[in-house]
Amino acid sequence: MLQRLPAFFLALGLAACSSLPLNVLAPKVSVADVDIKRLGLFEQNFDVGLRVANPNAFELKIEALEFEFELNGRAVASGQSNVPTLIPAESSSVLRVQAMTRSMSLLQQFKSLPDIIKEGVGYRIKGRVKTDKLPGWFPFEHSGVLGGEAKTPDGIAI
């Protein structure tokens, strides 16, 4: 009886692994829109729409997402979501995430206002996303320029 026990656990482990997709591609995340929710003297709250694209041939459930938003190379806001969201196969959905920033982060951007008007505002969003298909997190990054002589946004999944 004890000789069969290791074989049983090996078979059980292989059966569990067979239910996981073999080639899970990381979802791609980009900024869809930003709405101002509350402007305070020391803190501001935003509702950020993040477009999450699923390049896989099967649906993905986004279990959690964390991000940091940068303007001109400086972190200005961060946010997270733990609301499960289903992204259909080879499709995308907009995830609504609350973000918060502090006044000092935004005030520092005004120093470079003349350059911003001429060159546009460089932005970058980076973070990580957790799905139901693999343990652990997928990192992501997306950047671009708003206004000025804007470049085409560049997004990668790391």
C-alpha positions in Angstrom: 0.0 0.0 0.0 2.7 2.5 0.9 4.6 1.7 -2.3 1.6 3.1 -4.3 1.3 6.3 -2.3 4.1 8.2 -4.2 2.7 7.1 -7.5 -0.7 8.4 -6.5 0.6 11.8 -5.5 2.6 12.1 -8.8 -0.5 11.2 -10.8 -2.5 13.8 -8.8 0.1 16.5 -9.4 0.2 15.8 -13.1 -3.6 15.9 -13.4 -3.6 19.3 -11.7 -1.0 20.7 -14.0 -2.8 19.4 -17.1 -5.7 21.8 -16.4 -3.4 24.9 -16.8 -3.0 26.4 -20.3 0.5 25.9 -21.6 1.2 29.2 -23.3 -0.4 32.0 -21.3 0.4 35.4 -22.8 0.5 38.4 -20.5 -2.4 40.8 -20.8 -1.6 44.2 -22.2 -2.6 47.2 -20.2 -2.9 50.8 -21.4 -4.6 54.0 -20.2 -8.1 54.5 -21.7 -9.2 57.6 -19.8 -8.9 59.5 -16.5 -11.8 61.2 -14.6 -11.3 63.6 -11.7 -13.3 62.4 -8.7 -12.1 64.7 -5.9 -9.6 67.6 -5.8 -8.4 68.4 -2.3 -5.6 70.6 -1.0 -3.3 67.8 -0.2 -4.7 64.8 -2.1 -6.5 64.2 -5.3 -8.6 61.2 -6.3 -9.1 59.9 -9.9 -11.1 57.2 -11.6 -8.7 55.7 -14.1 -9.9 53.5 -17.0 -7.3 50.9 -17.8 -7.8 49.0 -21.1 -6.8 45.3 -20.4 -6.3 43.3 -23.6 -6.3 39.5 -23.6 -4.2 38.2 -26.5 -5.0 34.5 -25.5 -7.4 32.2 -27.2 -9.1 31.6 -23.9 -10.7 34.0 -21.4 -8.7 35.4 -18.5 -10.0 36.4 -15.1 -8.1 39.4 -13.8 -7.9 38.8 -10.0 -5.9 41.9 -9.0 -4.0 44.8 -10.6 -1.6 47.4 -9.2 -0.1 50.3 -11.0 1.9 53.5 -10.8 1.4 56.4 -13.1 4.3 58.7 -14.1 4.3 62.1 -15.9 7.6 63.4 -17.3 9.5 60.6 -15.5 8.0 61.4 -12.0 5.6 59.2 -10.2 2.4 61.1 -9.6 -0.3 58.6 -8.9 -0.9 55.0 -7.9 -3.8 52.6 -7.6 -4.9 49.1 -7.3 -8.0 46.9 -7.9 -9.0 43.6 -6.3 -12.3 43.3 -8.2 -12.3 40.2 -10.3 -12.9 41.0 -14.0 -13.4 38.5 -16.8 -11.6 39.5 -20.1 -13.0 37.5 -23.1 -10.6 35.6 -25.4 -8.7 37.8 -27.9 -10.6 40.9 -26.6 -10.3 43.8 -24.2 -12.2 45.5 -21.4 -11.9 48.7 -19.5 -11.2 48.2 -15.8 -12.1 51.1 -13.5 -9.5 51.7 -10.9 -9.3 54.4 -8.2 -6.0 56.3 -8.1 -4.6 58.8 -5.6 -2.0 61.5 -5.9 -0.6 64.1 -3.6 -0.4 67.8 -4.4 3.4 68.0 -4.3 3.7 65.4 -7.1 1.5 67.5 -9.4 3.1 70.9 -8.4 6.5 69.6 -9.4 5.2 69.2 -12.9 4.4 72.9 -13.2 8.2 73.7 -13.2 8.5 72.2 -16.6 5.3 73.8 -18.0 7.0 75.6 -21.0 8.6 72.4 -22.1 5.4 70.5 -21.7 3.5 72.9 -24.0 6.1 72.5 -26.7 7.0 68.8 -26.4 3.9 67.3 -24.9 3.6 65.4 -21.6 5.5 62.1 -21.4 3.6 59.5 -19.5 4.2 55.9 -18.3 2.1 53.4 -16.5 3.8 50.4 -15.0 2.5 47.7 -12.7 1.5 44.1 -12.4 -1.6 42.0 -13.0 -2.6 38.7 -11.5 -4.8 36.3 -13.4 -6.5 33.0 -12.7 -4.3 31.0 -15.1 -0.9 31.2 -13.3 0.3 31.8 -9.8 2.2 35.0 -9.5 2.0 38.3 -11.3 2.5 39.5 -14.9 4.4 42.9 -15.0 3.3 45.5 -17.6 4.4 48.8 -18.9 2.9 51.3 -21.3 4.2 54.8 -22.3 3.5 57.6 -24.7 3.3 61.4 -25.1 0.2 63.5 -24.8 0.0 66.8 -26.8 2.9 68.5 -28.5 4.4 66.6 -31.3 3.1 63.3 -29.8 4.8 60.0 -30.6 2.9 56.8 -31.0 2.3 55.2 -27.6 4.5 52.2 -26.9 3.3 49.4 -24.7 5.0 46.1 -23.7 4.3 43.3 -21.4 7.5 42.3 -19.7 
